Amino acid sequence: MKHLHLLYTFLFGVAVLLFFGLTYPHHLHYQEQYQLFLFDSTYVWDIVRLPGGIADLLGRFCTQFFLFAWVGALIIALLLSAVQLLTLRLISVASNGAGVRAVFHGLSFVPSFLLWLFLLDENALLGGVWAVLLTLLALWLFVKLPKGWVRRIVIIVTIPILYWMVGPNWNGSHYHRYPTVFPTLLYAAWLTAVALPLLLSIKRKVKSEKNLSKQSDRGRAASAVPASAPTGRRQQILHFSLFTFTFIIMMMLVWKNANFKAEKVMQYDFMACHQQWNRILQTVNAEKPNNQIGVTVQNLALGMRGMLSERLFDYHQNGLLGLLPDVKEDATSPMPTAEAFYQLGMIYVAQRTVFEAQESILDFQKSGRCYKRLAQTNLILGSYEVARKYLTALQKTLFYSDWANETLPLLGNEEAIAKHPEYGRLRQFVCSDDYYFSDHVTSDMLERLFFCNTENRLAFEYLKAYYMLTGDRENYAKLILHLQKLKQ
């Protein structure tokens, strides 16, 4: 039966892995880009010195691997499987070695499923899962110790340590990105994991008392196991039926509560961040985006491939907001717009937009993605010491350090920057003349950007698209005529 239990745990872990790896990968990328895990003693101390800091640190450490979706999916699968196994172990201890009945084995998956539901929220943080796991590990340690003064001493010593590790009243500092949100599903998972063994233990004691009462009346022979108890093949079938039923019900809940609309938006943002222009076009050709971020990324990819004005109306448009949407005061929606600003050569605007987006992160963390872009914009603008600050921080990361080490030698090296295929090109596009900038895209902005450097083909594409979307035939004709004169 033990091997059967492990098989069901393995199947559960595979389901979690496939769900996050195949259908929810960009939620993992989203989590990674809104934190900056540093291998730095000051950074670590600032986290662990607070109640709940250990769980928070472990969550942040694991989240940095979400840069690679399948690695992140594997981490979540292992954590949720570990929670289920620990819950099952506590149930087994509570049963006093009498074996775990099928119904309790099925219920041992409930805490992990609740955590799965919790992680469907893009603002749910992995530190909460670690808090549950650390709590269960502590409980398992307590029940494995022999009864007596040793156990009492260990409990007295461990409780304040556990408080420091997982947080006060089990409501730690970094379980949800919204500081004011109480993570109900997280609390329910912890309560269920603790309550199941406790209920089984109470049930076993009540049953034991009844058996003792019967033995006093009928003699010890009457204490035999009832013949109706499921054994062997029948018990295996019962276990499989309970596991299948529990799994189907919970998967229905997971699928119902998953935010696949947000997943699609995050996919477009991810592809724009990594400049996957061909993949973006393949995606929009298969399924036209109907959200603002998707349309913004779609138009940017068309512009980067020189097809924006030519194929503008082959795709769904959202008016002028599909070109350069108004910048909102949040951490997510401005990023695709900032990418368009950056590629157009509006480096000052891109820098301001990214900085404000980072400062809008709800739990006040920094962002590896934002740090990288801020280093690039300051390098292009010649603010080398500011760029050095960001690059020095990125050197202390696991997955951005190589890029930071490669970029640092460019600081102050004007010749190398001029030859760089990206930074040299964008530096030429920067318009040094003063001009009015509005949070709403205007033709004056795009005209000034293009005429500062008529080699800026993306600015030309966006300006043509602007005239086409507004129906401004007169200025469209003047632009084409001016371009023809330049070619003569």
Secondary structure, 3 states (H helix, E strand, C coil): CHHHHHHHHHHHHHHHHHHHHHHCHHHHHHHHHCCCCCCCHHHHHHHHCCCCHHHHHHHHHHHHHHHCHHHHHHHHHHHHHHHHHHHHHHHHHHCCCCCCCHHHHHHCCHHHHHHHHHHCCCCECCHHHHHHHHHHHHHHHHHHCCCCHHHHHHHHHHHHHHHHHHCHHHCCCCCECCCCCCCHHHHHHHHHHHHHHHHHHHHHHHHHHHHHHHHHHHCHHHHCCCCCCCCHHHHHHHHHHHHHHHHHHHHHHHHHHCCHHHHHHHHHHHHHHCCCHHHHHHHHHHCCCCCHHHHHHHHHHHHHCCCCCCCHHHCCCCHHHHCCCCCCCCCCCHHHHHHHHHHHCCHHHHHHHHHHHHHCCCCCCCCHHHHHHHHHHHHHHCCHHHHHHHHHHHCCCCCCHHHHHHHHHHCCCHHHHHHCCCHHHHHHHCCCCCCCCCCCCCHHHHHHHHHHCCCCHHHHHHHHHHHHHHCCHHHHHHHHHHHHHHHC
